C-alpha cells in the first residue's frame, strides 16, 4: 500500500512539474562560473527537478547502506549471543552438582 501511495505522489509531482514547465517556455539566461547560456525555462525546470531527485536518491542510498551495515552487525551479534546461550544451556547447573536439591 505504501508503494502505491509513493507512486501516486511521484506521478502527481511529475504532473505539477510538467504543467509548470509547459507554462514557462520563455528562454532564460543561465550564468555560471565560466560563462552563460540561454535555455528554455522548461529545460531549466526539468533539469532542476531531475537533479533534486538524484540528490534525494543518493541520500536514500547512503541511509540504506548505513542501515544494512547496522543490520549485519546486529545479526552477527545475535548469532554470537545465541551460541553463548546454547553453550550455557549445555553446561550442568551448579545446584545439581553440589547436591543441594530440596524436595
Biopython code that builds the backbone (N, CA, C, O; Angstrom):
import numpy as np
from Bio.PDB.StructureBuilder import StructureBuilder

atoms = [
    (1, "UNK", "N", (0.823, -1.196, 0.000)),
    (1, "UNK", "CA", (0.000, 0.000, 0.000)),
    (1, "UNK", "C", (0.864, 1.255, 0.000)),
    (1, "UNK", "O", (0.570, 2.228, -0.694)),
    (2, "UNK", "N", (1.947, 1.216, 0.799)),
    (2, "UNK", "CA", (2.823, 2.377, 0.868)),
    (2, "UNK", "C", (3.474, 2.641, -0.486)),
    (2, "UNK", "O", (3.664, 3.794, -0.876)),
    (3, "UNK", "N", (3.817, 1.569, -1.202)),
    (3, "UNK", "CA", (4.420, 1.713, -2.520)),
    (3, "UNK", "C", (3.478, 2.389, -3.495)),
    (3, "UNK", "O", (3.906, 3.203, -4.314)),
    (4, "UNK", "N", (2.197, 2.059, -3.413)),
    (4, "UNK", "CA", (1.209, 2.675, -4.297)),
    (4, "UNK", "C", (1.060, 4.162, -3.988)),
    (4, "UNK", "O", (0.923, 4.976, -4.902)),
    (5, "UNK", "N", (1.084, 4.513, -2.725)),
    (5, "UNK", "CA", (0.980, 5.922, -2.334)),
    (5, "UNK", "C", (2.184, 6.693, -2.870)),
    (5, "UNK", "O", (2.038, 7.810, -3.367)),
    (6, "UNK", "N", (3.375, 6.096, -2.770)),
    (6, "UNK", "CA", (4.574, 6.753, -3.283)),
    (6, "UNK", "C", (4.496, 6.954, -4.791)),
    (6, "UNK", "O", (4.901, 8.000, -5.299)),
    (7, "UNK", "N", (3.982, 5.967, -5.505)),
    (7, "UNK", "CA", (3.851, 6.088, -6.961)),
    (7, "UNK", "C", (2.872, 7.199, -7.309)),
    (7, "UNK", "O", (3.138, 7.999, -8.206)),
    (8, "UNK", "N", (1.748, 7.258, -6.613)),
    (8, "UNK", "CA", (0.755, 8.301, -6.878)),
    (8, "UNK", "C", (1.340, 9.684, -6.583)),
    (8, "UNK", "O", (1.145, 10.617, -7.362)),
    (9, "UNK", "N", (2.051, 9.817, -5.472)),
    (9, "UNK", "CA", (2.672, 11.106, -5.142)),
    (9, "UNK", "C", (3.732, 11.498, -6.173)),
    (9, "UNK", "O", (3.838, 12.668, -6.541)),
    (10, "UNK", "N", (4.508, 10.534, -6.632)),
    (10, "UNK", "CA", (5.527, 10.820, -7.645)),
    (10, "UNK", "C", (4.877, 11.262, -8.950)),
    (10, "UNK", "O", (5.352, 12.197, -9.595)),
    (11, "UNK", "N", (3.798, 10.598, -9.342)),
    (11, "UNK", "CA", (3.088, 10.989, -10.564)),
    (11, "UNK", "C", (2.477, 12.376, -10.422)),
    (11, "UNK", "O", (2.498, 13.163, -11.368)),
    (12, "UNK", "N", (1.940, 12.677, -9.263)),
    (12, "UNK", "CA", (1.363, 13.999, -9.022)),
    (12, "UNK", "C", (2.440, 15.081, -9.098)),
    (12, "UNK", "O", (2.226, 16.133, -9.700)),
    (13, "UNK", "N", (3.574, 14.825, -8.500)),
    (13, "UNK", "CA", (4.683, 15.774, -8.558)),
    (13, "UNK", "C", (5.176, 15.947, -9.994)),
    (13, "UNK", "O", (5.471, 17.064, -10.420)),
    (14, "UNK", "N", (5.265, 14.853, -10.733)),
    (14, "UNK", "CA", (5.694, 14.931, -12.134)),
    (14, "UNK", "C", (4.697, 15.738, -12.959)),
    (14, "UNK", "O", (5.097, 16.502, -13.838)),
    (15, "UNK", "N", (3.416, 15.577, -12.687)),
    (15, "UNK", "CA", (2.389, 16.339, -13.405)),
    (15, "UNK", "C", (2.516, 17.829, -13.106)),
    (15, "UNK", "O", (2.408, 18.656, -14.012)),
    (16, "UNK", "N", (2.742, 18.173, -11.848)),
    (16, "UNK", "CA", (2.901, 19.585, -11.469)),
    (16, "UNK", "C", (4.123, 20.183, -12.160)),
    (16, "UNK", "O", (4.058, 21.296, -12.683)),
    (17, "UNK", "N", (5.237, 19.448, -12.164)),
    (17, "UNK", "CA", (6.450, 19.932, -12.827)),
    (17, "UNK", "C", (6.205, 20.096, -14.322)),
    (17, "UNK", "O", (6.643, 21.080, -14.918)),
    (18, "UNK", "N", (5.512, 19.143, -14.928)),
    (18, "UNK", "CA", (5.226, 19.230, -16.363)),
    (18, "UNK", "C", (4.342, 20.436, -16.676)),
    (18, "UNK", "O", (4.593, 21.145, -17.650)),
    (19, "UNK", "N", (3.316, 20.677, -15.867)),
    (19, "UNK", "CA", (2.440, 21.830, -16.099)),
    (19, "UNK", "C", (3.201, 23.144, -15.942)),
    (19, "UNK", "O", (3.018, 24.067, -16.736)),
    (20, "UNK", "N", (4.046, 23.230, -14.929)),
    (20, "UNK", "CA", (4.855, 24.435, -14.751)),
    (20, "UNK", "C", (5.815, 24.634, -15.924)),
    (20, "UNK", "O", (6.011, 25.754, -16.394)),
    (21, "UNK", "N", (6.398, 23.555, -16.380)),
    (21, "UNK", "CA", (7.358, 23.654, -17.470)),
    (21, "UNK", "C", (6.691, 24.079, -18.770)),
    (21, "UNK", "O", (7.231, 24.913, -19.497)),
    (22, "UNK", "N", (5.533, 23.522, -19.070)),
    (22, "UNK", "CA", (4.823, 23.870, -20.305)),
    (22, "UNK", "C", (4.356, 25.319, -20.263)),
    (22, "UNK", "O", (4.313, 25.987, -21.296)),
    (23, "UNK", "N", (4.011, 25.804, -19.092)),
    (23, "UNK", "CA", (3.543, 27.185, -18.963)),
    (23, "UNK", "C", (4.693, 28.190, -19.038)),
    (23, "UNK", "O", (4.451, 29.385, -19.204)),
    (24, "UNK", "N", (5.934, 27.727, -18.917)),
    (24, "UNK", "CA", (7.097, 28.619, -18.895)),
    (24, "UNK", "C", (8.086, 28.214, -19.987)),
    (24, "UNK", "O", (9.106, 27.585, -19.705)),
    (25, "UNK", "N", (7.781, 28.579, -21.236)),
    (25, "UNK", "CA", (8.627, 28.186, -22.360)),
    (25, "UNK", "C", (9.581, 29.299, -22.796)),
    (25, "UNK", "O", (10.326, 29.116, -23.758)),
    (26, "UNK", "N", (9.577, 30.435, -22.121)),
    (26, "UNK", "CA", (10.467, 31.536, -22.484)),
    (26, "UNK", "C", (11.923, 31.134, -22.260)),
    (26, "UNK", "O", (12.226, 30.288, -21.419)),
    (27, "UNK", "N", (12.817, 31.757, -23.027)),
    (27, "UNK", "CA", (14.249, 31.499, -22.841)),
    (27, "UNK", "C", (14.767, 32.350, -21.687)),
    (27, "UNK", "O", (14.392, 33.512, -21.527)),
    (28, "UNK", "N", (15.639, 31.740, -20.889)),
    (28, "UNK", "CA", (16.249, 32.440, -19.760)),
    (28, "UNK", "C", (17.762, 32.313, -19.868)),
    (28, "UNK", "O", (18.281, 31.374, -20.472)),
    (29, "UNK", "N", (18.457, 33.269, -19.275)),
    (29, "UNK", "CA", (19.915, 33.247, -19.274)),
    (29, "UNK", "C", (20.400, 32.568, -17.998)),
    (29, "UNK", "O", (20.017, 32.941, -16.890)),
    (30, "UNK", "N", (21.241, 31.574, -18.181)),
    (30, "UNK", "CA", (21.839, 30.855, -17.057)),
    (30, "UNK", "C", (23.302, 31.283, -16.990)),
    (30, "UNK", "O", (24.056, 31.088, -17.944)),
    (31, "UNK", "N", (23.697, 31.864, -15.866)),
    (31, "UNK", "CA", (25.084, 32.296, -15.672)),
    (31, "UNK", "C", (25.782, 31.313, -14.732)),
    (31, "UNK", "O", (25.251, 30.955, -13.681)),
    (32, "UNK", "N", (26.967, 30.890, -15.127)),
    (32, "UNK", "CA", (27.778, 30.015, -14.289)),
    (32, "UNK", "C", (29.199, 30.553, -14.284)),
    (32, "UNK", "O", (29.457, 31.593, -14.890)),
    (33, "UNK", "N", (30.115, 29.886, -13.628)),
    (33, "UNK", "CA", (31.452, 30.436, -13.377)),
    (33, "UNK", "C", (32.194, 30.869, -14.641)),
    (33, "UNK", "O", (32.821, 31.929, -14.645)),
    (34, "UNK", "N", (32.141, 30.092, -15.693)),
    (34, "UNK", "CA", (32.960, 30.382, -16.873)),
    (34, "UNK", "C", (32.181, 31.026, -18.014)),
    (34, "UNK", "O", (32.758, 31.295, -19.068)),
    (35, "UNK", "N", (30.923, 31.275, -17.839)),
    (35, "UNK", "CA", (30.162, 31.902, -18.921)),
    (35, "UNK", "C", (28.679, 31.906, -18.649)),
    (35, "UNK", "O", (28.228, 31.854, -17.504)),
    (36, "UNK", "N", (27.936, 31.969, -19.733)),
    (36, "UNK", "CA", (26.478, 31.954, -19.612)),
    (36, "UNK", "C", (25.885, 31.307, -20.853)),
    (36, "UNK", "O", (26.544, 31.190, -21.886)),
    (37, "UNK", "N", (24.646, 30.895, -20.735)),
    (37, "UNK", "CA", (23.934, 30.280, -21.846)),
    (37, "UNK", "C", (22.457, 30.614, -21.737)),
    (37, "UNK", "O", (21.964, 30.938, -20.656)),
    (38, "UNK", "N", (21.760, 30.535, -22.849)),
    (38, "UNK", "CA", (20.317, 30.773, -22.857)),
    (38, "UNK", "C", (19.621, 29.448, -23.159)),
    (38, "UNK", "O", (19.923, 28.771, -24.141)),
    (39, "UNK", "N", (18.691, 29.106, -22.293)),
    (39, "UNK", "CA", (17.937, 27.859, -22.436)),
    (39, "UNK", "C", (16.459, 28.144, -22.219)),
    (39, "UNK", "O", (16.102, 29.101, -21.531)),
    (40, "UNK", "N", (15.594, 27.314, -22.806)),
    (40, "UNK", "CA", (14.174, 27.441, -22.480)),
    (40, "UNK", "C", (13.950, 27.118, -21.000)),
    (40, "UNK", "O", (14.589, 26.224, -20.446)),
    (41, "UNK", "N", (13.054, 27.842, -20.384)),
    (41, "UNK", "CA", (12.777, 27.644, -18.960)),
    (41, "UNK", "C", (12.299, 26.222, -18.681)),
    (41, "UNK", "O", (12.532, 25.696, -17.592)),
    (42, "UNK", "N", (11.634, 25.596, -19.652)),
    (42, "UNK", "CA", (11.169, 24.219, -19.480)),
    (42, "UNK", "C", (12.355, 23.290, -19.201)),
    (42, "UNK", "O", (12.252, 22.382, -18.376)),
    (43, "UNK", "N", (13.483, 23.518, -19.890)),
    (43, "UNK", "CA", (14.681, 22.697, -19.681)),
    (43, "UNK", "C", (15.262, 22.954, -18.289)),
    (43, "UNK", "O", (15.682, 22.018, -17.609)),
    (44, "UNK", "N", (15.287, 24.202, -17.874)),
    (44, "UNK", "CA", (15.829, 24.552, -16.555)),
    (44, "UNK", "C", (14.977, 23.924, -15.450)),
    (44, "UNK", "O", (15.517, 23.361, -14.498)),
    (45, "UNK", "N", (13.659, 24.018, -15.572)),
    (45, "UNK", "CA", (12.765, 23.441, -14.557)),
    (45, "UNK", "C", (12.925, 21.928, -14.510)),
    (45, "UNK", "O", (13.066, 21.349, -13.433)),
    (46, "UNK", "N", (12.905, 21.289, -15.672)),
    (46, "UNK", "CA", (13.033, 19.833, -15.723)),
    (46, "UNK", "C", (14.396, 19.388, -15.192)),
    (46, "UNK", "O", (14.483, 18.427, -14.428)),
    (47, "UNK", "N", (15.457, 20.088, -15.596)),
    (47, "UNK", "CA", (16.797, 19.746, -15.115)),
    (47, "UNK", "C", (16.924, 19.893, -13.608)),
    (47, "UNK", "O", (17.551, 19.064, -12.948)),
    (48, "UNK", "N", (16.334, 20.942, -13.067)),
    (48, "UNK", "CA", (16.370, 21.145, -11.614)),
    (48, "UNK", "C", (15.618, 20.035, -10.886)),
    (48, "UNK", "O", (16.066, 19.553, -9.846)),
    (49, "UNK", "N", (14.483, 19.636, -11.432)),
    (49, "UNK", "CA", (13.706, 18.556, -10.812)),
    (49, "UNK", "C", (14.482, 17.240, -10.848)),
    (49, "UNK", "O", (14.490, 16.494, -9.869)),
    (50, "UNK", "N", (15.132, 16.958, -11.972)),
    (50, "UNK", "CA", (15.910, 15.719, -12.091)),
    (50, "UNK", "C", (17.100, 15.740, -11.131)),
    (50, "UNK", "O", (17.372, 14.745, -10.460)),
    (51, "UNK", "N", (17.804, 16.862, -11.064)),
    (51, "UNK", "CA", (18.936, 16.957, -10.135)),
    (51, "UNK", "C", (18.485, 16.813, -8.680)),
    (51, "UNK", "O", (19.167, 16.174, -7.878)),
    (52, "UNK", "N", (17.350, 17.401, -8.343)),
    (52, "UNK", "CA", (16.812, 17.246, -6.992)),
    (52, "UNK", "C", (16.473, 15.801, -6.681)),
    (52, "UNK", "O", (16.740, 15.317, -5.581)),
    (53, "UNK", "N", (15.884, 15.108, -7.651)),
    (53, "UNK", "CA", (15.554, 13.694, -7.461)),
    (53, "UNK", "C", (16.818, 12.861, -7.279)),
    (53, "UNK", "O", (16.845, 11.938, -6.465)),
    (54, "UNK", "N", (17.864, 13.184, -8.034)),
    (54, "UNK", "CA", (19.127, 12.454, -7.889)),
    (54, "UNK", "C", (19.752, 12.668, -6.514)),
    (54, "UNK", "O", (20.282, 11.729, -5.920)),
    (55, "UNK", "N", (19.693, 13.884, -6.013)),
    (55, "UNK", "CA", (20.238, 14.167, -4.677)),
    (55, "UNK", "C", (19.468, 13.382, -3.618)),
    (55, "UNK", "O", (20.070, 12.788, -2.722)),
    (56, "UNK", "N", (18.148, 13.378, -3.719)),
    (56, "UNK", "CA", (17.328, 12.632, -2.757)),
    (56, "UNK", "C", (17.624, 11.138, -2.849)),
    (56, "UNK", "O", (17.713, 10.461, -1.825)),
    (57, "UNK", "N", (17.779, 10.617, -4.071)),
    (57, "UNK", "CA", (18.086, 9.196, -4.246)),
    (57, "UNK", "C", (19.441, 8.850, -3.635)),
    (57, "UNK", "O", (19.581, 7.820, -2.974)),
    (58, "UNK", "N", (20.432, 9.703, -3.852)),
    (58, "UNK", "CA", (21.759, 9.443, -3.279)),
    (58, "UNK", "C", (21.720, 9.444, -1.758)),
    (58, "UNK", "O", (22.341, 8.595, -1.119)),
    (59, "UNK", "N", (20.999, 10.387, -1.178)),
    (59, "UNK", "CA", (20.872, 10.415, 0.280)),
    (59, "UNK", "C", (20.149, 9.165, 0.779)),
    (59, "UNK", "O", (20.498, 8.622, 1.827)),
    (60, "UNK", "N", (19.158, 8.713, 0.041)),
    (60, "UNK", "CA", (18.454, 7.486, 0.398)),
    (60, "UNK", "C", (19.367, 6.274, 0.338)),
    (60, "UNK", "O", (19.295, 5.402, 1.203)),
    (61, "UNK", "N", (20.230, 6.208, -0.681)),
    (61, "UNK", "CA", (21.168, 5.091, -0.794)),
    (61, "UNK", "C", (22.163, 5.093, 0.351)),
    (61, "UNK", "O", (22.494, 4.036, 0.887)),
    (62, "UNK", "N", (22.641, 6.261, 0.729)),
    (62, "UNK", "CA", (23.574, 6.348, 1.855)),
    (62, "UNK", "C", (22.902, 5.816, 3.115)),
    (62, "UNK", "O", (23.501, 5.047, 3.866)),
    (63, "UNK", "N", (21.674, 6.220, 3.343)),
    (63, "UNK", "CA", (20.927, 5.751, 4.521)),
    (63, "UNK", "C", (20.705, 4.239, 4.449)),
    (63, "UNK", "O", (20.829, 3.543, 5.457)),
    (64, "UNK", "N", (20.376, 3.733, 3.260)),
    (64, "UNK", "CA", (20.149, 2.302, 3.077)),
    (64, "UNK", "C", (21.410, 1.505, 3.387)),
    (64, "UNK", "O", (21.347, 0.500, 4.096)),
    (65, "UNK", "N", (22.554, 1.940, 2.866)),
    (65, "UNK", "CA", (23.801, 1.230, 3.124)),
    (65, "UNK", "C", (24.168, 1.280, 4.601)),
    (65, "UNK", "O", (24.690, 0.305, 5.142)),
    (66, "UNK", "N", (23.904, 2.394, 5.252)),
    (66, "UNK", "CA", (24.172, 2.514, 6.680)),
    (66, "UNK", "C", (23.308, 1.530, 7.472)),
    (66, "UNK", "O", (23.796, 0.856, 8.379)),
    (67, "UNK", "N", (22.041, 1.456, 7.125)),
    (67, "UNK", "CA", (21.138, 0.532, 7.823)),
    (67, "UNK", "C", (21.510, -0.920, 7.554)),
    (67, "UNK", "O", (21.399, -1.761, 8.446)),
    (68, "UNK", "N", (21.951, -1.226, 6.334)),
    (68, "UNK", "CA", (22.377, -2.593, 6.031)),
    (68, "UNK", "C", (23.599, -2.976, 6.859)),
    (68, "UNK", "O", (23.692, -4.103, 7.347)),
    (69, "UNK", "N", (24.536, -2.043, 7.018)),
    (69, "UNK", "CA", (25.721, -2.297, 7.822)),
    (69, "UNK", "C", (25.323, -2.550, 9.279)),
    (69, "UNK", "O", (25.850, -3.459, 9.920)),
    (70, "UNK", "N", (24.394, -1.746, 9.797)),
    (70, "UNK", "CA", (23.928, -1.931, 11.176)),
    (70, "UNK", "C", (23.225, -3.274, 11.334)),
    (70, "UNK", "O", (23.386, -3.947, 12.352)),
    (71, "UNK", "N", (22.446, -3.664, 10.328)),
    (71, "UNK", "CA", (21.737, -4.945, 10.380)),
    (71, "UNK", "C", (22.723, -6.105, 10.403)),
    (71, "UNK", "O", (22.552, -7.047, 11.177)),
    (72, "UNK", "N", (23.753, -6.048, 9.560)),
    (72, "UNK", "CA", (24.762, -7.111, 9.558)),
    (72, "UNK", "C", (25.429, -7.234, 10.923)),
    (72, "UNK", "O", (25.622, -8.341, 11.427)),
    (73, "UNK", "N", (25.778, -6.105, 11.517)),
    (73, "UNK", "CA", (26.421, -6.126, 12.834)),
    (73, "UNK", "C", (25.479, -6.709, 13.882)),
    (73, "UNK", "O", (25.906, -7.490, 14.732)),
    (74, "UNK", "N", (24.207, -6.340, 13.828)),
    (74, "UNK", "CA", (23.233, -6.851, 14.799)),
    (74, "UNK", "C", (23.021, -8.353, 14.616)),
    (74, "UNK", "O", (22.909, -9.083, 15.600)),
    (75, "UNK", "N", (22.964, -8.819, 13.372)),
    (75, "UNK", "CA", (22.797, -10.254, 13.124)),
    (75, "UNK", "C", (24.014, -11.038, 13.606)),
    (75, "UNK", "O", (23.877, -12.124, 14.169)),
    (76, "UNK", "N", (25.197, -10.486, 13.385)),
    (76, "UNK", "CA", (26.419, -11.144, 13.843)),
    (76, "UNK", "C", (26.434, -11.232, 15.369)),
    (76, "UNK", "O", (26.793, -12.265, 15.934)),
    (77, "UNK", "N", (26.043, -10.145, 16.029)),
    (77, "UNK", "CA", (25.979, -10.144, 17.491)),
    (77, "UNK", "C", (24.926, -11.130, 17.985)),
    (77, "UNK", "O", (25.139, -11.813, 18.987)),
    (78, "UNK", "N", (23.803, -11.209, 17.298)),
    (78, "UNK", "CA", (22.733, -12.134, 17.666)),
    (78, "UNK", "C", (23.218, -13.577, 17.565)),
    (78, "UNK", "O", (22.932, -14.391, 18.444)),
    (79, "UNK", "N", (23.951, -13.898, 16.500)),
    (79, "UNK", "CA", (24.475, -15.255, 16.352)),
    (79, "UNK", "C", (25.465, -15.584, 17.467)),
    (79, "UNK", "O", (25.454, -16.691, 18.004)),
    (80, "UNK", "N", (26.314, -14.627, 17.812)),
    (80, "UNK", "CA", (27.286, -14.854, 18.885)),
    (80, "UNK", "C", (26.575, -15.079, 20.217)),
    (80, "UNK", "O", (26.952, -15.965, 20.984)),
    (81, "UNK", "N", (25.555, -14.285, 20.488)),
    (81, "UNK", "CA", (24.808, -14.452, 21.742)),
    (81, "UNK", "C", (24.033, -15.765, 21.755)),
    (81, "UNK", "O", (23.924, -16.405, 22.801)),
    (82, "UNK", "N", (23.497, -16.175, 20.614)),
    (82, "UNK", "CA", (22.783, -17.455, 20.543)),
    (82, "UNK", "C", (23.750, -18.609, 20.795)),
    (82, "UNK", "O", (23.391, -19.582, 21.458)),
    (83, "UNK", "N", (24.960, -18.511, 20.275)),
    (83, "UNK", "CA", (25.961, -19.554, 20.508)),
    (83, "UNK", "C", (26.343, -19.606, 21.986)),
    (83, "UNK", "O", (26.481, -20.690, 22.554)),
    (84, "UNK", "N", (26.514, -18.439, 22.609)),
    (84, "UNK", "CA", (26.830, -18.406, 24.042)),
    (84, "UNK", "C", (25.694, -18.999, 24.868)),
    (84, "UNK", "O", (25.936, -19.710, 25.844)),
    (85, "UNK", "N", (24.456, -18.705, 24.477)),
    (85, "UNK", "CA", (23.303, -19.238, 25.201)),
    (85, "UNK", "C", (23.240, -20.754, 25.068)),
    (85, "UNK", "O", (22.994, -21.454, 26.050)),
    (86, "UNK", "N", (23.459, -21.259, 23.865)),
    (86, "UNK", "CA", (23.435, -22.707, 23.661)),
    (86, "UNK", "C", (24.541, -23.379, 24.472)),
    (86, "UNK", "O", (24.332, -24.446, 25.049)),
    (87, "UNK", "N", (25.709, -22.757, 24.513)),
    (87, "UNK", "CA", (26.816, -23.290, 25.300)),
    (87, "UNK", "C", (26.472, -23.282, 26.787)),
    (87, "UNK", "O", (26.779, -24.235, 27.504)),
    (88, "UNK", "N", (25.844, -22.223, 27.242)),
    (88, "UNK", "CA", (25.464, -22.105, 28.651)),
    (88, "UNK", "C", (24.391, -23.130, 29.013)),
    (88, "UNK", "O", (24.418, -23.694, 30.107)),
    (89, "UNK", "N", (23.454, -23.372, 28.112)),
    (89, "UNK", "CA", (22.379, -24.331, 28.396)),
    (89, "UNK", "C", (22.893, -25.758, 28.429)),
    (89, "UNK", "O", (22.292, -26.609, 29.084)),
    (90, "UNK", "N", (23.984, -26.041, 27.743)),
    (90, "UNK", "CA", (24.532, -27.398, 27.733)),
    (90, "UNK", "C", (25.304, -27.711, 29.009)),
    (90, "UNK", "O", (25.456, -28.882, 29.357)),
    (91, "UNK", "N", (25.789, -26.708, 29.703)),
    (91, "UNK", "CA", (26.534, -26.927, 30.941)),
    (91, "UNK", "C", (25.552, -27.288, 32.053)),
    (91, "UNK", "O", (24.483, -26.688, 32.158)),
    (92, "UNK", "N", (25.914, -28.272, 32.885)),
    (92, "UNK", "CA", (25.021, -28.614, 34.004)),
    (92, "UNK", "C", (24.993, -27.472, 35.019)),
    (92, "UNK", "O", (25.972, -26.746, 35.192)),
    (93, "UNK", "N", (23.858, -27.336, 35.677)),
    (93, "UNK", "CA", (23.737, -26.248, 36.651)),
    (93, "UNK", "C", (24.549, -26.580, 37.899)),
    (93, "UNK", "O", (24.747, -27.754, 38.211)),
    (94, "UNK", "N", (25.015, -25.578, 38.607)),
    (94, "UNK", "CA", (25.844, -25.774, 39.800)),
    (94, "UNK", "C", (25.029, -26.340, 40.961)),
    (94, "UNK", "O", (25.600, -26.998, 41.830)),
    (95, "UNK", "N", (23.729, -26.111, 41.006)),
    (95, "UNK", "CA", (22.896, -26.613, 42.108)),
    (95, "UNK", "C", (22.796, -28.127, 42.059)),
    (95, "UNK", "O", (22.836, -28.775, 43.105)),
    (96, "UNK", "N", (22.666, -28.711, 40.864)),
    (96, "UNK", "CA", (22.538, -30.159, 40.791)),
    (96, "UNK", "C", (23.877, -30.842, 41.039)),
    (96, "UNK", "O", (23.903, -32.002, 41.449)),
    (97, "UNK", "N", (24.977, -30.161, 40.803)),
    (97, "UNK", "CA", (26.282, -30.748, 41.066)),
    (97, "UNK", "C", (26.608, -30.775, 42.552)),
    (97, "UNK", "O", (27.279, -31.701, 43.008)),
    (98, "UNK", "N", (26.160, -29.799, 43.314)),
    (98, "UNK", "CA", (26.515, -29.722, 44.732)),
    (98, "UNK", "C", (25.614, -30.583, 45.607)),
    (98, "UNK", "O", (25.922, -30.791, 46.781)),
    (99, "UNK", "N", (24.534, -31.076, 45.077)),
    (99, "UNK", "CA", (23.654, -31.918, 45.864)),
    (99, "UNK", "C", (22.749, -31.146, 46.787)),
    (99, "UNK", "O", (22.231, -31.724, 47.742)),
    (100, "UNK", "N", (22.531, -29.867, 46.550)),
    (100, "UNK", "CA", (21.702, -29.031, 47.406)),
    (100, "UNK", "C", (20.246, -29.022, 46.956)),
    (100, "UNK", "O", (19.513, -28.075, 47.239)),
    (101, "UNK", "N", (19.838, -30.041, 46.278)),
    (101, "UNK", "CA", (18.463, -30.051, 45.790)),
    (101, "UNK", "C", (17.512, -30.274, 46.956)),
    (101, "UNK", "O", (17.757, -31.135, 47.801)),
    (102, "UNK", "N", (16.447, -29.518, 47.006)),
    (102, "UNK", "CA", (15.445, -29.653, 48.062)),
    (102, "UNK", "C", (14.216, -30.320, 47.494)),
    (102, "UNK", "O", (13.848, -30.114, 46.337)),
    (103, "UNK", "N", (13.590, -31.121, 48.328)),
    (103, "UNK", "CA", (12.384, -31.804, 47.883)),
    (103, "UNK", "C", (11.218, -31.422, 48.676)),
    (103, "UNK", "O", (10.116, -31.911, 48.427)),
]
sb = StructureBuilder()
sb.init_structure("model")
sb.init_model(0)
sb.init_chain("A")
sb.init_seg("    ")
for serial, (resi, resn, name, xyz) in enumerate(atoms, 1):
    if name == "N":
        sb.init_residue(resn, " ", resi, " ")
    sb.init_atom(name, np.array(xyz, "f"), 0.0, 1.0, " ", f" {name:<3s}", serial, name[0])
structure = sb.get_structure()
